[in-house]
């Protein structure tokens, strides 16, 4: 018999959830496929440039996430120098606003594959919770998990951000929540 490997099924579910969260609840702020392509291309370029800037990144676990102009650097590097250099490289690139680069790289050895798998599972669980929660603008937030810490990214009002955080706090296994929000003004103000 031919069975799907668990990693394929997990990746497929995560891909479906990621595509579902690309849609927003407000038609005026809908992200276009071009926005998604731009974010993915910029992620690739930033990661490539950081790795090319120093040999020390060769064994590092580096995760670059871009969402609506916000750049999040995650993972593990061998030294503080590499941690700082990653920020410098990212900020120097075209189409990157230096004020919107958030470096949460840690100085330690790479986390295990089991921990990374758990992070993917936790992200999927959080995304699913946000999608089914009523009144929560799940489509305006990107969820990334690294070593049990959930990072929430997006352009969102403070009120909507608090709704999202309150829902994420209900997910078992979340060690910490980090908000990487570009706050919009509330429509009522």
VOPAGU-2260 file (C-alpha; in pm, 1 decimal, decimal comma):
REM VOPAGU-2260
SITE   aa  ch    i         X         Y         Z
SITE  UNK   A    0       0,0       0,0       0,0
SITE  UNK   A    1     107,3     353,2     -64,7
SITE  UNK   A    2      65,7     584,6     232,4
SITE  UNK   A    3     136,5     955,8     253,2
SITE  UNK   A    4     426,0    1038,1     478,6
SITE  UNK   A    5     322,6    1248,1     780,7
SITE  UNK   A    6     555,3    1532,2     675,2
SITE  UNK   A    7     376,5    1559,3     337,8
SITE  UNK   A    8      32,6    1566,9     500,5
SITE  UNK   A    9     149,0    1827,0     754,4
SITE  UNK   A   10     300,4    2042,6     480,4
SITE  UNK   A   11     -18,3    2013,9     273,6
SITE  UNK   A   12    -238,5    2119,6     566,6
SITE  UNK   A   13     -10,0    2412,7     647,3
SITE  UNK   A   14     -14,6    2521,7     282,2
SITE  UNK   A   15    -395,2    2514,1     278,2
SITE  UNK   A   16    -416,3    2714,2     600,2
SITE  UNK   A   17    -163,3    2965,9     472,1
SITE  UNK   A   18    -362,7    3018,1     153,6
SITE  UNK   A   19    -683,6    3052,7     353,5
SITE  UNK   A   20    -532,1    3319,1     578,9
SITE  UNK   A   21    -421,5    3520,8     277,2
SITE  UNK   A   22    -782,9    3631,4     233,5
SITE  UNK   A   23    -902,3    3917,6     450,0
SITE  UNK   A   24   -1232,6    3999,5     611,4
SITE  UNK   A   25   -1230,1    4353,8     468,3
SITE  UNK   A   26   -1256,4    4369,6      86,9
SITE  UNK   A   27   -1094,7    4715,3      86,8
SITE  UNK   A   28    -774,6    4573,7     237,4
SITE  UNK   A   29    -751,4    4246,4      46,4
SITE  UNK   A   30    -400,7    4129,0     -30,0
SITE  UNK   A   31    -353,9    4050,9    -395,5
SITE  UNK   A   32    -165,5    3752,7    -536,0
SITE  UNK   A   33      99,2    4006,8    -639,5
SITE  UNK   A   34     143,5    4108,3    -274,7
SITE  UNK   A   35     197,9    3744,8    -179,1
SITE  UNK   A   36     449,1    3694,1    -460,0
SITE  UNK   A   37     635,7    4014,6    -364,3
SITE  UNK   A   38     655,6    3903,7       1,0
SITE  UNK   A   39     782,9    3556,2     -93,9
SITE  UNK   A   40    1039,6    3695,7    -337,8
SITE  UNK   A   41    1165,6    3943,9     -79,0
SITE  UNK   A   42    1194,2    3663,1     179,0
SITE  UNK   A   43    1409,5    3465,8     -63,5
SITE  UNK   A   44    1631,7    3764,9    -147,9
SITE  UNK   A   45    1684,1    3866,0     215,1
SITE  UNK   A   46    1772,7    3511,2     322,1
SITE  UNK   A   47    2008,3    3469,7      26,7
SITE  UNK   A   48    2185,2    3801,5      93,1
SITE  UNK   A   49    2223,1    3732,8     464,9
SITE  UNK   A   50    2370,9    3387,9     399,4
SITE  UNK   A   51    2605,1    3528,1     131,7
SITE  UNK   A   52    2730,9    3803,7     362,5
SITE  UNK   A   53    2924,4    3573,8     597,3
SITE  UNK   A   54    3043,2    3211,1     611,8
SITE  UNK   A   55    2913,7    3187,8     970,3
SITE  UNK   A   56    2556,7    3156,5     845,8
SITE  UNK   A   57    2637,3    2821,7     681,1
SITE  UNK   A   58    2528,9    2611,6     980,5
SITE  UNK   A   59    2271,7    2856,2    1110,2
SITE  UNK   A   60    1896,8    2804,1    1114,1
SITE  UNK   A   61    1764,8    3121,2     952,3
SITE  UNK   A   62    1396,4    3200,0     894,3
SITE  UNK   A   63    1298,0    3516,7     708,0
SITE  UNK   A   64     932,4    3615,3     694,1
SITE  UNK   A   65     793,6    3917,6     508,9
SITE  UNK   A   66     434,3    4034,8     540,9
SITE  UNK   A   67     310,5    4369,1     405,0
SITE  UNK   A   68     652,1    4530,9     437,3
SITE  UNK   A   69     726,7    4391,3     783,1
SITE  UNK   A   70    1044,2    4180,3     793,7
SITE  UNK   A   71    1088,4    3922,2    1069,6
SITE  UNK   A   72    1421,5    3745,3    1124,8
SITE  UNK   A   73    1404,8    3426,1    1329,9
SITE  UNK   A   74    1623,4    3128,2    1401,5
SITE  UNK   A   75    1953,7    3056,5    1564,5
SITE  UNK   A   76    2300,6    3189,1    1484,2
SITE  UNK   A   77    2643,4    3122,3    1636,8
SITE  UNK   A   78    2731,9    3475,4    1753,6
SITE  UNK   A   79    2602,6    3820,4    1839,5
SITE  UNK   A   80    2802,6    3954,0    1543,6
SITE  UNK   A   81    2602,2    3733,5    1304,6
SITE  UNK   A   82    2279,1    3836,3    1475,1
SITE  UNK   A   83    2357,0    4206,3    1423,7
SITE  UNK   A   84    2488,6    4155,3    1070,6
SITE  UNK   A   85    2159,9    3991,9     965,4
SITE  UNK   A   86    1976,4    4310,7    1059,7
SITE  UNK   A   87    2227,9    4529,6     876,7
SITE  UNK   A   88    2200,9    4323,0     558,8
SITE  UNK   A   89    1821,2    4315,3     565,7
SITE  UNK   A   90    1793,2    4689,8     629,6
SITE  UNK   A   91    2031,6    4770,4     344,1
SITE  UNK   A   92    1823,9    4598,9      77,1
SITE  UNK   A   93    1601,6    4773,8    -173,4
SITE  UNK   A   94    1229,6    4758,7     -86,7
SITE  UNK   A   95    1304,9    4708,3     283,9
SITE  UNK   A   96    1208,0    4982,7     528,7
SITE  UNK   A   97    1478,3    4977,3     801,7
SITE  UNK   A   98    1216,4    5073,2    1062,7
SITE  UNK   A   99    1019,3    4758,7     983,3
SITE  UNK   A  100    1291,8    4497,0    1032,4
SITE  UNK   A  101    1246,1    4291,7    1349,6
SITE  UNK   A  102    1536,9    4070,9    1451,9
SITE  UNK   A  103    1450,2    3791,1    1694,6
SITE  UNK   A  104    1747,9    3571,2    1607,9
SITE  UNK   A  105    1891,4    3392,6    1910,5
SITE  UNK   A  106    2256,0    3310,3    1973,7
SITE  UNK   A  107    2260,5    2932,2    2017,2
SITE  UNK   A  108    2285,5    2613,2    1816,5
SITE  UNK   A  109    2003,7    2525,3    1574,5
SITE  UNK   A  110    1690,9    2377,5    1731,6
SITE  UNK   A  111    1607,8    2014,5    1657,4
SITE  UNK   A  112    1392,2    1891,3    1372,3
SITE  UNK   A  113    1141,1    1771,5    1628,5
SITE  UNK   A  114    1114,5    2125,7    1769,7
SITE  UNK   A  115    1069,0    2264,9    1417,2
SITE  UNK   A  116     795,8    2010,0    1348,1
SITE  UNK   A  117     625,8    2108,3    1672,6
SITE  UNK   A  118     649,6    2475,0    1566,2
SITE  UNK   A  119     477,7    2398,3    1234,9
SITE  UNK   A  120     205,1    2208,1    1419,2
SITE  UNK   A  121     158,0    2493,0    1667,5
SITE  UNK   A  122     135,1    2749,1    1384,6
SITE  UNK   A  123    -127,9    2538,0    1208,5
SITE  UNK   A  124    -323,0    2499,2    1531,9
SITE  UNK   A  125    -314,5    2876,2    1598,8
SITE  UNK   A  126    -415,5    2958,2    1238,6
SITE  UNK   A  127    -705,6    2714,3    1258,2
SITE  UNK   A  128    -823,0    2867,8    1585,8
SITE  UNK   A  129    -809,9    3217,3    1434,0
SITE  UNK   A  130   -1000,0    3107,3    1123,9
SITE  UNK   A  131   -1292,2    2960,9    1316,4
SITE  UNK   A  132   -1312,4    3235,5    1581,6
SITE  UNK   A  133   -1593,9    3479,9    1517,3
SITE  UNK   A  134   -1505,8    3848,4    1501,8
SITE  UNK   A  135   -1132,1    3785,6    1473,0
SITE  UNK   A  136    -966,6    3927,4    1157,9
SITE  UNK   A  137    -760,2    3613,6    1092,2
SITE  UNK   A  138    -685,6    3707,9     731,5
SITE  UNK   A  139    -497,2    4020,9     834,4
SITE  UNK   A  140    -243,1    3835,2    1046,1
SITE  UNK   A  141      43,3    3604,5     958,2
SITE  UNK   A  142     140,2    3346,6    1218,9
SITE  UNK   A  143     499,0    3223,3    1249,4
SITE  UNK   A  144     627,0    3000,5    1530,6
SITE  UNK   A  145     987,7    2952,4    1634,4
SITE  UNK   A  146    1087,2    2741,7    1935,6
SITE  UNK   A  147     737,2    2761,8    2088,2
SITE  UNK   A  148     711,9    3140,0    2052,8
SITE  UNK   A  149     427,2    3259,3    1830,2
SITE  UNK   A  150     497,2    3572,6    1625,2
SITE  UNK   A  151     195,9    3760,2    1490,3
SITE  UNK   A  152     253,7    3991,6    1193,3
SITE  UNK   A  153      28,1    4229,5    1006,6
SITE  UNK   A  154    -118,7    4572,2     950,1
SITE  UNK   A  155    -405,8    4585,2    1195,3
SITE  UNK   A  156    -584,6    4815,3    1439,2
SITE  UNK   A  157    -498,4    4789,0    1807,8
SITE  UNK   A  158    -847,9    4661,3    1887,7
SITE  UNK   A  159    -823,8    4385,3    1625,2
SITE  UNK   A  160    -472,3    4303,0    1743,3
SITE  UNK   A  161    -597,7    4247,5    2096,4
SITE  UNK   A  162    -875,1    4019,4    1965,4
SITE  UNK   A  163    -615,3    3812,3    1780,4
SITE  UNK   A  164    -384,0    3790,2    2082,0
SITE  UNK   A  165    -671,9    3689,5    2311,8
SITE  UNK   A  166    -762,1    3405,4    2075,1
SITE  UNK   A  167    -400,1    3288,7    2035,4
SITE  UNK   A  168    -360,0    3274,8    2414,3
SITE  UNK   A  169    -621,9    2998,4    2418,4
SITE  UNK   A  170    -397,4    2766,1    2215,2
SITE  UNK   A  171    -222,5    2501,3    2422,6
SITE  UNK   A  172     153,7    2494,5    2375,6
SITE  UNK   A  173     210,9    2865,1    2311,8
SITE  UNK   A  174     504,3    2968,1    2531,5
SITE  UNK   A  175     502,0    3335,7    2441,1
SITE  UNK   A  176     333,4    3571,8    2193,5
SITE  UNK   A  177     527,1    3844,6    2013,6
SITE  UNK   A  178     330,1    4110,4    1825,9
SITE  UNK   A  179     499,2    4243,0    1512,1
SITE  UNK   A  180     212,0    4467,0    1413,4
SITE  UNK   A  181     209,1    4784,3    1209,0
SITE  UNK   A  182     -85,5    4947,2    1383,6
SITE  UNK   A  183    -347,3    5124,9    1176,5
SITE  UNK   A  184    -569,5    5395,7    1320,3
SITE  UNK   A  185    -906,0    5272,1    1445,7
SITE  UNK   A  186   -1188,7    5348,9    1199,7
SITE  UNK   A  187   -1396,4    5505,9    1480,1
SITE  UNK   A  188   -1132,2    5762,9    1577,7
